[in-house]
Amino acid sequence: MKTQDDSLKIGDLASMFGLTARTIRYYEELGLLKSNDRTEGIHRRYPGRNIIYLKRIKQLKSYGLSLGEIKEFFDLAEKEPSGELCKALLIKKYEERIGAEEEAIAEAQRRLDELRSQTDRLRGMERFFV
């Protein structure tokens, strides 16, 4: 539930994204989310801007980025809010992944070629154990 200062309880924030309170605390430990000072006794409150952060975490995770890489983006966004450096970094990471995937495809093609070659040799044999 939001309060007058637009902050949310941990459970409310977690349920908005189908997460657990533990996940929210973990993201906070990693520096991905920020909480206000504890209010109402011992309860953490999370500013409404964390909704945007959680949307970005979800988006970047769907792109295959690790939480450490996402932290890099968040740190970069604090230094340069226009997003241009984040965009350039994401492009760089994607290009690296494209290169790795292309290498994996080439290796798989080499293995397929070897299997085909072995299969052709076996077909040409009259006897297998002689």
Summary of the structure (lengths in Angstrom):
residues: 130
radius of gyration: 24.7
end to end distance: 78.4
largest distance: 86.0
contacts: 312
relative contact order: 0.08
helix: 65%
strand: 7%
